[in-house]
Amino acid sequence: MSLAFDASVIAAWALPDEHVPAADQIVAGLQPPAFVPSVFPFEIANTLLVAVRRGRLTPERARRALGGVWALPIVVDAAPLPDLSRQLLPLAEATGLSTYDAAYLELAQRLGLPLATIDQQLRQAAGQLGVALL
C-alpha cells in the first residue's frame, strides 16, 4: 500500500535510543511508492547529524543509516516549492504544527494517502483533518 510518512518514523527506526517497534513494522512493510515531502532529505540528514553531535551515533553509523534510508522505496514529492509554501503556512497556522510537519500532512492530504508518523501532534492534526493514519 502506498503511504506518506514522516521523519519521526525513520528516526525511530534508525536511532537505537529512539527505537519504536511500530517504526520497524512501517519500514519493513513499505511498498513502492512511499512518499515524503521535499523537506524530508534535509530533516533526516539533520536528525542523524544531531545524533552524531550528541554522541548518540558514530559518524559511520549515521552514514550507514542514511544509506539505508535511501535504499527504501521512497519518492520525494516534486510539488513546486513556492506553491507548496503558500499551502503550508495556513495549514501550519490552523493546526499548530511547524511548516516542516505540515508538509507531511499536506502531502498525505493532497495525494489521498494514509500518513505514518509517531509524532503525536502530527497524528492529532491528521485526525482533525480526516487524514488516515497508520
DRENTORKOL-3810 file (N, C-alpha, C; in nm, 4 decimals):
REM DRENTORKOL-3810
@n.u->0.0831; n.v->-0.1167; n.w->0.0000; ca.u->0.0000; ca.v->0.0000; ca.w->0.0000; c.u->0.0886; c.v->0.1244; c.w->0.0000
@n.u->0.0575; n.v->0.2192; n.w->-0.0859; ca.u->0.1286; ca.v->0.3466; ca.w->-0.0860; c.u->0.0908; c.v->0.4257; c.w->0.0381
@n.u->0.1852; n.v->0.5045; n.w->0.0862; ca.u->0.1596; ca.v->0.5883; ca.w->0.2025; c.u->0.2559; c.v->0.7045; c.w->0.2017
@n.u->0.2276; n.v->0.8003; n.w->0.2872; ca.u->0.3211; ca.v->0.9091; ca.w->0.3154; c.u->0.3726; c.v->0.8852; c.w->0.4560
@n.u->0.4973; n.v->0.9187; n.w->0.4797; ca.u->0.5486; ca.v->0.9025; ca.w->0.6156; c.u->0.6434; c.v->1.0160; c.w->0.6474
@n.u->0.6661; n.v->1.0351; n.w->0.7763; ca.u->0.7487; ca.v->1.1474; ca.w->0.8186; c.u->0.8811; c.v->1.1008; c.w->0.8765
@n.u->0.9649; n.v->1.1971; n.w->0.9086; ca.u->1.0987; ca.v->1.1672; ca.w->0.9589; c.u->1.0965; c.v->1.1012; c.w->1.0962
@n.u->0.9880; n.v->1.1175; n.w->1.1732; ca.u->0.9839; ca.v->1.0533; ca.w->1.3051; c.u->0.9873; c.v->0.9016; c.w->1.2924
@n.u->0.9296; n.v->0.8493; n.w->1.1872; ca.u->0.9320; ca.v->0.7046; ca.w->1.1642; c.u->1.0753; c.v->0.6595; c.w->1.1389
@n.u->1.1467; n.v->0.7324; n.w->1.0545; ca.u->1.2840; ca.v->0.6951; ca.w->1.0227; c.u->1.3750; c.v->0.7157; c.w->1.1427
@n.u->1.3530; n.v->0.8218; n.w->1.2192; ca.u->1.4347; ca.v->0.8440; ca.w->1.3393; c.u->1.4175; c.v->0.7288; c.w->1.4369
@n.u->1.2936; n.v->0.6844; n.w->1.4568; ca.u->1.2675; ca.v->0.5739; ca.w->1.5491; c.u->1.3232; c.v->0.4421; c.w->1.4957
@n.u->1.3369; n.v->0.4312; n.w->1.3662; ca.u->1.3927; ca.v->0.3117; ca.w->1.3032; c.u->1.5458; c.v->0.3152; c.w->1.3070
@n.u->1.6046; n.v->0.4338; n.w->1.2865; ca.u->1.7499; ca.v->0.4449; ca.w->1.2712; c.u->1.8248; c.v->0.4709; c.w->1.4013
@n.u->1.7610; n.v->0.5306; n.w->1.4993; ca.u->1.8300; ca.v->0.5671; ca.w->1.6233; c.u->1.7995; c.v->0.4656; c.w->1.7321
@n.u->1.8998; n.v->0.3929; n.w->1.7768; ca.u->1.8761; ca.v->0.2878; ca.w->1.8764; c.u->1.8069; c.v->0.3370; c.w->2.0035
@n.u->1.8370; n.v->0.4589; n.w->2.0466; ca.u->1.7762; ca.v->0.5075; ca.w->2.1705; c.u->1.6366; c.v->0.5653; c.w->2.1501
@n.u->1.5880; n.v->0.5663; n.w->2.0257; ca.u->1.4508; ca.v->0.6089; ca.w->1.9980; c.u->1.3687; c.v->0.4945; c.w->1.9408
@n.u->1.4191; n.v->0.3738; n.w->1.9515; ca.u->1.3553; ca.v->0.2586; ca.w->1.8889; c.u->1.2089; c.v->0.2450; c.w->1.9293
@n.u->1.1242; n.v->0.2305; n.w->1.8287; ca.u->0.9822; ca.v->0.2063; ca.w->1.8478; c.u->0.9459; c.v->0.0903; c.w->1.7546
@n.u->0.8940; n.v->-0.0206; n.w->1.8080; ca.u->0.8623; ca.v->-0.1345; ca.w->1.7218; c.u->0.7703; c.v->-0.0997; c.w->1.6047
@n.u->0.6781; n.v->-0.0069; n.w->1.6239; ca.u->0.5877; ca.v->0.0314; ca.w->1.5147; c.u->0.6652; c.v->0.0878; c.w->1.3963
@n.u->0.7747; n.v->0.1589; n.w->1.4235; ca.u->0.8556; ca.v->0.2137; ca.w->1.3146; c.u->0.9184; c.v->0.1010; c.w->1.2338
@n.u->0.9670; n.v->-0.0021; n.w->1.3018; ca.u->1.0233; ca.v->-0.1174; ca.w->1.2315; c.u->0.9186; c.v->-0.1809; c.w->1.1407
@n.u->0.7967; n.v->-0.1940; n.w->1.1901; ca.u->0.6887; ca.v->-0.2538; ca.w->1.1110; c.u->0.6555; c.v->-0.1682; c.w->0.9894
@n.u->0.6509; n.v->-0.0370; n.w->1.0085; ca.u->0.6208; ca.v->0.0526; ca.w->0.8966; c.u->0.7294; c.v->0.0421; c.w->0.7906
@n.u->0.8556; n.v->0.0512; n.w->0.8326; ca.u->0.9662; ca.v->0.0470; ca.w->0.7370; c.u->0.9718; c.v->-0.0893; c.w->0.6677
@n.u->0.9540; n.v->-0.1965; n.w->0.7424; ca.u->0.9582; ca.v->-0.3309; ca.w->0.6823; c.u->0.8448; c.v->-0.3504; c.w->0.5819
@n.u->0.7326; n.v->-0.2833; n.w->0.6040; ca.u->0.6173; ca.v->-0.3005; ca.w->0.5168; c.u->0.6055; c.v->-0.1984; c.w->0.4057
@n.u->0.7057; n.v->-0.1098; n.w->0.3900; ca.u->0.6967; ca.v->-0.0080; ca.w->0.2854; c.u->0.6851; c.v->-0.0731; c.w->0.1487
@n.u->0.5852; n.v->-0.0300; n.w->0.0761; ca.u->0.5653; ca.v->-0.0751; ca.w->-0.0610; c.u->0.5855; c.v->0.0445; c.w->-0.1521
@n.u->0.6478; n.v->0.0237; n.w->-0.2653; ca.u->0.6670; ca.v->0.1375; ca.w->-0.3546; c.u->0.5333; c.v->0.1848; c.w->-0.4109
@n.u->0.5121; n.v->0.3094; n.w->-0.4247; ca.u->0.5988; ca.v->0.4149; ca.w->-0.3747; c.u->0.5562; c.v->0.4607; c.w->-0.2352
@n.u->0.6516; n.v->0.4994; n.w->-0.1558; ca.u->0.6275; ca.v->0.5610; ca.w->-0.0250; c.u->0.6711; c.v->0.7063; c.w->-0.0397
@n.u->0.5816; n.v->0.7971; n.w->-0.0127; ca.u->0.6053; ca.v->0.9380; ca.w->-0.0425; c.u->0.6506; c.v->1.0171; c.w->0.0795
@n.u->0.7416; n.v->1.1096; n.w->0.0536; ca.u->0.7864; ca.v->1.2063; ca.w->0.1530; c.u->0.7909; c.v->1.3429; c.w->0.0852
@n.u->0.7738; n.v->1.4507; n.w->0.1625; ca.u->0.7839; ca.v->1.5841; ca.w->0.1028; c.u->0.9306; c.v->1.6229; c.w->0.0815
@n.u->0.9500; n.v->1.7304; n.w->0.0094; ca.u->1.0859; ca.v->1.7731; ca.w->-0.0267; c.u->1.1712; c.v->1.8104; c.w->0.0936
@n.u->1.1114; n.v->1.8379; n.w->0.2083; ca.u->1.1883; ca.v->1.8708; ca.w->0.3282; c.u->1.2529; c.v->1.7458; c.w->0.3908
@n.u->1.2028; n.v->1.6287; n.w->0.3587; ca.u->1.2473; ca.v->1.5045; ca.w->0.4222; c.u->1.3984; c.v->1.4805; c.w->0.4133
@n.u->1.4622; n.v->1.4908; n.w->0.2955; ca.u->1.6061; ca.v->1.4627; ca.w->0.2911; c.u->1.6873; c.v->1.5492; c.w->0.3871
@n.u->1.6491; n.v->1.6745; n.w->0.4002; ca.u->1.7203; ca.v->1.7655; ca.w->0.4904; c.u->1.6902; c.v->1.7334; c.w->0.6361
@n.u->1.5639; n.v->1.7010; n.w->0.6630; ca.u->1.5252; ca.v->1.6722; ca.w->0.8014; c.u->1.5915; c.v->1.5444; c.w->0.8523
@n.u->1.5951; n.v->1.4414; n.w->0.7712; ca.u->1.6530; ca.v->1.3161; ca.w->0.8189; c.u->1.8052; c.v->1.3281; c.w->0.8282
@n.u->1.8678; n.v->1.3983; n.w->0.7340; ca.u->2.0128; ca.v->1.4189; ca.w->0.7433; c.u->2.0472; c.v->1.5001; c.w->0.8678
@n.u->1.9680; n.v->1.6012; n.w->0.8987; ca.u->1.9934; ca.v->1.6816; ca.w->1.0180; c.u->1.9697; c.v->1.6007; c.w->1.1451
@n.u->1.8679; n.v->1.5170; n.w->1.1463; ca.u->1.8419; ca.v->1.4310; ca.w->1.2616; c.u->1.9629; c.v->1.3436; c.w->1.2912
@n.u->2.0197; n.v->1.2856; n.w->1.1866; ca.u->2.1366; ca.v->1.1999; ca.w->1.2045; c.u->2.2590; c.v->1.2806; c.w->1.2460
@n.u->2.2762; n.v->1.3986; n.w->1.1893; ca.u->2.3877; ca.v->1.4850; ca.w->1.2270; c.u->2.3799; c.v->1.5242; c.w->1.3747
@n.u->2.2624; n.v->1.5618; n.w->1.4196; ca.u->2.2448; ca.v->1.5990; ca.w->1.5607; c.u->2.2734; c.v->1.4785; c.w->1.6502
@n.u->2.2315; n.v->1.3603; n.w->1.6070; ca.u->2.2597; ca.v->1.2397; ca.w->1.6855; c.u->2.4099; c.v->1.2154; c.w->1.6973
@n.u->2.4834; n.v->1.2406; n.w->1.5895; ca.u->2.6293; ca.v->1.2270; ca.w->1.5945; c.u->2.6881; c.v->1.3311; c.w->1.6893
@n.u->2.6453; n.v->1.4542; n.w->1.6748; ca.u->2.6997; ca.v->1.5620; ca.w->1.7589; c.u->2.6723; c.v->1.5399; c.w->1.9074
@n.u->2.5627; n.v->1.4732; n.w->1.9372; ca.u->2.5281; ca.v->1.4468; ca.w->2.0774; c.u->2.5825; c.v->1.3138; c.w->2.1266
@n.u->2.6592; n.v->1.2463; n.w->2.0432; ca.u->2.7202; ca.v->1.1203; ca.w->2.0827; c.u->2.6249; c.v->1.0023; c.w->2.0828
@n.u->2.5117; n.v->1.0160; n.w->2.0187; ca.u->2.4135; ca.v->0.9073; ca.w->2.0130; c.u->2.4440; c.v->0.8082; c.w->1.9022
@n.u->2.5168; n.v->0.8527; n.w->1.8003; ca.u->2.5571; ca.v->0.7684; ca.w->1.6878; c.u->2.7005; c.v->0.8041; c.w->1.6512
@n.u->2.7718; n.v->0.7076; n.w->1.5980; ca.u->2.9015; ca.v->0.7380; ca.w->1.5397; c.u->2.8778; c.v->0.7951; c.w->1.3995
@n.u->2.9729; n.v->0.8695; n.w->1.3468; ca.u->2.9564; ca.v->0.9186; ca.w->1.2100; c.u->2.9357; c.v->0.8048; c.w->1.1093
@n.u->3.0084; n.v->0.6945; n.w->1.1295; ca.u->2.9932; ca.v->0.5795; ca.w->1.0389; c.u->2.8518; c.v->0.5218; c.w->1.0467
@n.u->2.7998; n.v->0.5084; n.w->1.1669; ca.u->2.6629; ca.v->0.4552; ca.w->1.1842; c.u->2.5605; c.v->0.5493; c.w->1.1208
@n.u->2.5819; n.v->0.6790; n.w->1.1317; ca.u->2.4911; ca.v->0.7762; ca.w->1.0698; c.u->2.4938; c.v->0.7627; c.w->0.9172
@n.u->2.6126; n.v->0.7458; n.w->0.8613; ca.u->2.6233; ca.v->0.7283; ca.w->0.7156; c.u->2.5545; c.v->0.5994; c.w->0.6706
@n.u->2.5735; n.v->0.4923; n.w->0.7477; ca.u->2.5055; ca.v->0.3661; ca.w->0.7131; c.u->2.3543; c.v->0.3825; c.w->0.7232
@n.u->2.3084; n.v->0.4520; n.w->0.8265; ca.u->2.1639; ca.v->0.4738; ca.w->0.8430; c.u->2.1088; c.v->0.5539; c.w->0.7257
@n.u->2.1816; n.v->0.6574; n.w->0.6848; ca.u->2.1349; ca.v->0.7380; ca.w->0.5716; c.u->2.1333; c.v->0.6554; c.w->0.4433
@n.u->2.2329; n.v->0.5710; n.w->0.4257; ca.u->2.2318; ca.v->0.4810; ca.w->0.3108; c.u->2.1129; c.v->0.3874; c.w->0.3145
@n.u->2.0798; n.v->0.3389; n.w->0.4339; ca.u->1.9629; ca.v->0.2526; ca.w->0.4497; c.u->1.8337; c.v->0.3233; c.w->0.4170
@n.u->1.8265; n.v->0.4496; n.w->0.4541; ca.u->1.7064; ca.v->0.5285; ca.w->0.4224; c.u->1.6868; c.v->0.5348; c.w->0.2720
@n.u->1.7937; n.v->0.5663; n.w->0.2000; ca.u->1.7796; ca.v->0.5831; ca.w->0.0548; c.u->1.7725; c.v->0.4515; c.w->-0.0203
@n.u->1.7885; n.v->0.3397; n.w->0.0497; ca.u->1.7639; ca.v->0.2084; ca.w->-0.0117; c.u->1.6152; c.v->0.1728; c.w->-0.0057
@n.u->1.5384; n.v->0.2482; n.w->0.0731; ca.u->1.3945; ca.v->0.2240; ca.w->0.0844; c.u->1.3230; c.v->0.2764; c.w->-0.0404
@n.u->1.2026; n.v->0.2256; n.w->-0.0674; ca.u->1.1288; ca.v->0.2695; ca.w->-0.1874; c.u->1.0616; c.v->0.4063; c.w->-0.1668
@n.u->1.1441; n.v->0.5087; n.w->-0.1514; ca.u->1.0963; ca.v->0.6437; ca.w->-0.1206; c.u->1.0904; c.v->0.7276; c.w->-0.2476
@n.u->0.9806; n.v->0.8012; n.w->-0.2609; ca.u->0.9667; ca.v->0.9004; ca.w->-0.3669; c.u->0.9562; c.v->1.0363; c.w->-0.2992
@n.u->1.0482; n.v->1.1254; n.w->-0.3324; ca.u->1.0434; ca.v->1.2620; ca.w->-0.2803; c.u->0.9490; c.v->1.3421; c.w->-0.3694
@n.u->0.8462; n.v->1.3983; n.w->-0.3091; ca.u->0.7456; ca.v->1.4752; ca.w->-0.3828; c.u->0.8102; c.v->1.5929; c.w->-0.4541
@n.u->0.7639; n.v->1.6189; n.w->-0.5745; ca.u->0.8236; ca.v->1.7248; ca.w->-0.6556; c.u->0.7294; c.v->1.8437; c.w->-0.6733
@n.u->0.6385; n.v->1.8667; n.w->-0.5780; ca.u->0.5487; ca.v->1.9822; ca.w->-0.5878; c.u->0.6310; c.v->2.1100; c.w->-0.5938
@n.u->0.5890; n.v->2.2065; n.w->-0.6756; ca.u->0.6627; ca.v->2.3340; ca.w->-0.6820; c.u->0.6683; c.v->2.4008; c.w->-0.5449
@n.u->0.7890; n.v->2.4308; n.w->-0.4996; ca.u->0.8079; ca.v->2.4821; ca.w->-0.3637; c.u->0.7380; c.v->2.6155; c.w->-0.3363
@n.u->0.7380; n.v->2.7113; n.w->-0.4286; ca.u->0.6644; ca.v->2.8347; ca.w->-0.3977; c.u->0.5155; c.v->2.8097; c.w->-0.3755
@n.u->0.4563; n.v->2.7251; n.w->-0.4590; ca.u->0.3147; ca.v->2.6922; ca.w->-0.4416; c.u->0.2922; c.v->2.6187; c.w->-0.3103
@n.u->0.3810; n.v->2.5274; n.w->-0.2805; ca.u->0.3692; ca.v->2.4487; ca.w->-0.1586; c.u->0.3800; c.v->2.5369; c.w->-0.0347
@n.u->0.4710; n.v->2.6318; n.w->-0.0359; ca.u->0.4856; ca.v->2.7185; ca.w->0.0818; c.u->0.3594; c.v->2.7997; c.w->0.1063
@n.u->0.2895; n.v->2.8344; n.w->0.0011; ca.u->0.1629; ca.v->2.9068; ca.w->0.0169; c.u->0.0568; c.v->2.8187; c.w->0.0824
@n.u->0.0651; n.v->2.6889; n.w->0.0614; ca.u->-0.0278; ca.v->2.5942; ca.w->0.1236; c.u->0.0098; c.v->2.5660; c.w->0.2685
@n.u->0.1400; n.v->2.5590; n.w->0.2945; ca.u->0.1869; ca.v->2.5167; ca.w->0.4263; c.u->0.1646; c.v->2.6199; c.w->0.5353
@n.u->0.1809; n.v->2.7446; n.w->0.5036; ca.u->0.1674; ca.v->2.8474; ca.w->0.6070; c.u->0.0283; c.v->2.8447; c.w->0.6710
@n.u->-0.0799; n.v->2.8503; n.w->0.5936; ca.u->-0.2118; ca.v->2.8455; ca.w->0.6595; c.u->-0.2413; c.v->2.7106; c.w->0.7260
@n.u->-0.1916; n.v->2.6021; n.w->0.6686; ca.u->-0.2130; ca.v->2.4709; ca.w->0.7301; c.u->-0.1412; c.v->2.4633; c.w->0.8647
@n.u->-0.0186; n.v->2.5126; n.w->0.8697; ca.u->0.0561; ca.v->2.5129; ca.w->0.9958; c.u->-0.0120; c.v->2.6030; c.w->1.0988
@n.u->-0.0588; n.v->2.7187; n.w->1.0554; ca.u->-0.1291; ca.v->2.8089; ca.w->1.1474; c.u->-0.2553; c.v->2.7437; c.w->1.2031
@n.u->-0.3303; n.v->2.6748; n.w->1.1172; ca.u->-0.4572; ca.v->2.6142; ca.w->1.1587; c.u->-0.4387; c.v->2.4949; c.w->1.2513
@n.u->-0.3287; n.v->2.4237; n.w->1.2362; ca.u->-0.3088; ca.v->2.3003; ca.w->1.3127; c.u->-0.2119; c.v->2.3149; c.w->1.4294
@n.u->-0.1375; n.v->2.4240; n.w->1.4327; ca.u->-0.0366; ca.v->2.4417; ca.w->1.5371; c.u->0.0926; c.v->2.3672; c.w->1.5086
@n.u->0.1052; n.v->2.3123; n.w->1.3894; ca.u->0.2260; ca.v->2.2395; ca.w->1.3505; c.u->0.3317; c.v->2.3362; c.w->1.2997
@n.u->0.4562; n.v->2.2908; n.w->1.2955; ca.u->0.5587; ca.v->2.3655; ca.w->1.2231; c.u->0.5289; c.v->2.3495; c.w->1.0740
@n.u->0.5853; n.v->2.4353; n.w->0.9921; ca.u->0.5641; ca.v->2.4183; ca.w->0.8480; c.u->0.6288; c.v->2.2891; c.w->0.7992
@n.u->0.7364; n.v->2.2459; n.w->0.8668; ca.u->0.8008; ca.v->2.1199; ca.w->0.8290; c.u->0.7045; c.v->2.0033; c.w->0.8493
@n.u->0.6416; n.v->1.9969; n.w->0.9663; ca.u->0.5459; ca.v->1.8891; ca.w->0.9920; c.u->0.4214; c.v->1.9034; c.w->0.9054
@n.u->0.3804; n.v->2.0270; n.w->0.8816; ca.u->0.2640; ca.v->2.0489; ca.w->0.7955; c.u->0.2902; c.v->1.9963; c.w->0.6543
@n.u->0.4159; n.v->1.9944; n.w->0.6113; ca.u->0.4489; ca.v->1.9426; ca.w->0.4782; c.u->0.4118; c.v->1.7949; c.w->0.4657
@n.u->0.4316; n.v->1.7182; n.w->0.5713; ca.u->0.3938; ca.v->1.5759; ca.w->0.5687; c.u->0.2424; c.v->1.5613; c.w->0.5635
@n.u->0.1744; n.v->1.6421; n.w->0.6412; ca.u->0.0285; ca.v->1.6376; ca.w->0.6438; c.u->-0.0303; c.v->1.6807; c.w->0.5099
@n.u->0.0216; n.v->1.7879; n.w->0.4547; ca.u->-0.0264; ca.v->1.8372; ca.w->0.3250; c.u->-0.0064; c.v->1.7320; c.w->0.2168
@n.u->0.1083; n.v->1.6657; n.w->0.2181; ca.u->0.1376; ca.v->1.5632; ca.w->0.1181; c.u->0.0378; c.v->1.4486; c.w->0.1262
@n.u->0.0155; n.v->1.3967; n.w->0.2450; ca.u->-0.0800; ca.v->1.2867; ca.w->0.2619; c.u->-0.2202; c.v->1.3299; c.w->0.2187
@n.u->-0.2566; n.v->1.4503; n.w->0.2560; ca.u->-0.3888; ca.v->1.5020; ca.w->0.2211; c.u->-0.4021; c.v->1.5187; c.w->0.0695
@n.u->-0.3044; n.v->1.5811; n.w->0.0071; ca.u->-0.3090; ca.v->1.6071; ca.w->-0.1367; c.u->-0.3107; c.v->1.4785; c.w->-0.2186
@n.u->-0.2316; n.v->1.3797; n.w->-0.1764; ca.u->-0.2236; ca.v->1.2540; ca.w->-0.2520; c.u->-0.3285; c.v->1.1522; c.w->-0.2090
@n.u->-0.4045; n.v->1.1851; n.w->-0.1038; ca.u->-0.5070; ca.v->1.0923; ca.w->-0.0556; c.u->-0.4483; c.v->0.9645; c.w->0.0017
@n.u->-0.3345; n.v->0.9780; n.w->0.0710; ca.u->-0.2651; ca.v->0.8616; ca.w->0.1260; c.u->-0.2722; c.v->0.8614; c.w->0.2780
@n.u->-0.2660; n.v->0.7433; n.w->0.3379; ca.u->-0.2519; ca.v->0.7405; ca.w->0.4840; c.u->-0.1142; c.v->0.7936; c.w->0.5226
@n.u->-0.1073; n.v->0.8482; n.w->0.6423; ca.u->0.0166; ca.v->0.9056; ca.w->0.6939; c.u->0.0699; c.v->0.8195; c.w->0.8067
@n.u->0.1951; n.v->0.7800; n.w->0.7951; ca.u->0.2628; ca.v->0.7068; ca.w->0.9021; c.u->0.3499; c.v->0.8058; c.w->0.9774
@n.u->0.3223; n.v->0.8219; n.w->1.1050; ca.u->0.4006; ca.v->0.9110; ca.w->1.1895; c.u->0.3936; c.v->0.8636; c.w->1.3333
@n.u->0.4981; n.v->0.8928; n.w->1.4075; ca.u->0.5000; ca.v->0.8630; ca.w->1.5504; c.u->0.4768; c.v->0.9920; c.w->1.6291
@n.u->0.4878; n.v->1.1054; n.w->1.5609; ca.u->0.4716; ca.v->1.2373; ca.w->1.6215; c.u->0.3255; c.v->1.2568; c.w->1.6646
@n.u->0.3038; n.v->1.2737; n.w->1.7939; ca.u->0.1672; ca.v->1.2824; ca.w->1.8463; c.u->0.0929; c.v->1.4071; c.w->1.7997
@n.u->0.1606; n.v->1.5195; n.w->1.7922; ca.u->0.0942; ca.v->1.6420; ca.w->1.7471; c.u->0.0527; c.v->1.6286; c.w->1.6004
@n.u->0.1370; n.v->1.5684; n.w->1.5199; ca.u->0.1045; ca.v->1.5462; ca.w->1.3786; c.u->-0.0098; c.v->1.4467; c.w->1.3659
@n.u->-0.0113; n.v->1.3434; n.w->1.4480; ca.u->-0.1213; ca.v->1.2460; ca.w->1.4468; c.u->-0.2532; c.v->1.3148; c.w->1.4814
@n.u->-0.2493; n.v->1.4014; n.w->1.5809; ca.u->-0.3713; ca.v->1.4715; ca.w->1.6218; c.u->-0.4223; c.v->1.5615; c.w->1.5089
@n.u->-0.3322; n.v->1.6362; n.w->1.4464; ca.u->-0.3723; ca.v->1.7246; ca.w->1.3363; c.u->-0.4293; c.v->1.6447; c.w->1.2187
@n.u->-0.3669; n.v->1.5309; n.w->1.1882; ca.u->-0.4174; ca.v->1.4460; ca.w->1.0799; c.u->-0.5581; c.v->1.3974; c.w->1.1123
@n.u->-0.5784; n.v->1.3547; n.w->1.2352; ca.u->-0.7109; ca.v->1.3106; ca.w->1.2756; c.u->-0.8151; c.v->1.4188; c.w->1.2628
@n.u->-0.7801; n.v->1.5397; n.w->1.2988; ca.u->-0.8735; ca.v->1.6525; ca.w->1.2884; c.u->-0.9112; c.v->1.6817; c.w->1.1452
@n.u->-0.8183; n.v->1.6572; n.w->1.0532; ca.u->-0.8427; ca.v->1.6856; ca.w->0.9120; c.u->-0.8936; c.v->1.5636; c.w->0.8337
@n.u->-0.9129; n.v->1.4534; n.w->0.9020; ca.u->-0.9632; ca.v->1.3336; ca.w->0.8360; c.u->-0.8608; c.v->1.2596; c.w->0.7526
@n.u->-0.7326; n.v->1.2827; n.w->0.7781; ca.u->-0.6275; ca.v->1.2094; ca.w->0.7066; c.u->-0.6063; c.v->1.0770; c.w->0.7786
@n.u->-0.6154; n.v->0.9683; n.w->0.7040; ca.u->-0.5976; ca.v->0.8356; ca.w->0.7630; c.u->-0.4572; c.v->0.8203; c.w->0.8179
@n.u->-0.4471; n.v->0.7489; n.w->0.9279; ca.u->-0.3177; ca.v->0.7254; ca.w->0.9940; c.u->-0.2858; c.v->0.5770; c.w->0.9960
@n.u->-0.1567; n.v->0.5471; n.w->0.9961; ca.u->-0.1115; ca.v->0.4084; ca.w->1.0186; c.u->-0.0628; c.v->0.3971; c.w->1.1591
END
